Amino acid sequence: MSVVARRGYAGATTPQVASAAGLAPGLIHYHFQSKQELLLELARGMDEARRDSQAAVEASFESVLPAERDDIFRRTEGDTSTQPVPIVGRSARRPGRSPKM
């Protein structure tokens, strides 16, 4: 995918993609009918790896988050100091004055 990222889809050739992957171009042509088919399969693989990684992260937090979340709620119950505070620019606090450039 790095070849496609650098050269764009139209500019990346199958031999360049094969070389970047450490494969012979003939091997690529044997398994894939076209550059489009190759790149679609690469994208599918990347998406599957991303989903697997996300599932692993979610599974690792599954047992930890409820206890920590309850603890945070207990410690901040009734404490408004943890509420988000809007941030405004300096000129908004001093009407009629514009920021110095």
C-alpha positions in Angstrom: 0.0 0.0 0.0 3.0 2.3 0.5 3.6 2.3 -3.3 0.0 3.3 -3.9 0.2 6.0 -1.2 3.2 7.5 -2.8 2.3 7.2 -6.5 -1.5 7.0 -6.5 -3.6 4.2 -7.8 -2.9 5.0 -11.5 0.8 5.5 -11.0 1.5 2.3 -9.0 2.3 -0.7 -11.1 1.8 -4.3 -10.1 5.6 -5.0 -10.3 6.3 -2.0 -8.0 3.7 -3.3 -5.5 5.2 -6.8 -5.7 8.7 -5.4 -5.2 7.7 -3.4 -2.2 6.2 -6.6 -0.7 9.3 -8.6 -1.5 7.4 -10.8 -4.0 7.9 -11.6 -7.7 5.5 -9.9 -10.0 4.6 -13.3 -11.5 3.4 -14.5 -8.1 1.1 -11.5 -7.8 -0.3 -12.1 -11.3 -0.9 -15.8 -10.5 -3.1 -15.0 -7.5 -4.8 -11.8 -8.7 -6.4 -11.0 -12.0 -5.7 -7.3 -11.8 -4.2 -4.5 -9.8 -7.7 -3.5 -8.7 -8.3 -7.1 -7.3 -5.0 -7.0 -5.5 -5.6 -3.6 -3.9 -9.1 -4.5 -2.9 -7.8 -7.7 -1.1 -5.1 -5.6 0.6 -7.7 -3.1 1.8 -9.9 -6.0 3.0 -7.0 -7.5 5.0 -6.1 -4.1 6.5 -9.8 -3.6 7.5 -9.9 -7.1 9.0 -6.7 -6.5 11.0 -8.1 -3.1 12.3 -11.4 -4.8 13.4 -9.5 -7.6 15.1 -7.3 -5.1 16.9 -10.3 -3.0 18.0 -12.1 -6.2 19.3 -9.0 -7.1 21.3 -8.8 -3.7 22.9 -12.6 -3.7 23.7 -12.3 -7.2 25.2 -9.3 -6.2 27.4 -11.3 -3.3 28.8 -14.5 -5.2 29.3 -13.7 -6.4 32.8 -11.8 -3.2 33.8 -14.1 -0.4 32.8 -17.2 -1.1 34.9 -15.3 -1.1 38.2 -13.3 2.0 37.3 -16.4 3.8 36.0 -18.2 3.1 39.2 -15.3 4.4 41.3 -15.1 7.6 39.2 -18.8 8.2 39.6 -18.6 7.6 43.4 -15.7 10.1 43.7 -17.3 12.8 41.6 -20.9 12.5 42.7 -22.2 16.0 43.4 -18.8 17.6 42.5 -19.5 20.1 39.8 -15.8 21.0 39.5 -15.3 18.1 37.1 -17.9 19.4 34.7 -16.6 20.7 31.3 -15.9 24.5 31.3 -16.4 26.4 28.1 -13.2 28.1 26.9 -13.5 31.5 25.3 -10.9 33.7 23.7 -9.5 36.7 25.4 -11.4 39.1 23.2 -14.7 37.5 24.1 -14.1 38.4 27.8 -13.4 42.1 26.9 -16.1 43.3 24.6 -15.2 46.1 22.2 -11.5 45.0 22.0 -10.1 43.0 19.2 -7.1 40.7 19.7 -3.7 42.1 19.0 -2.0 40.8 15.8 
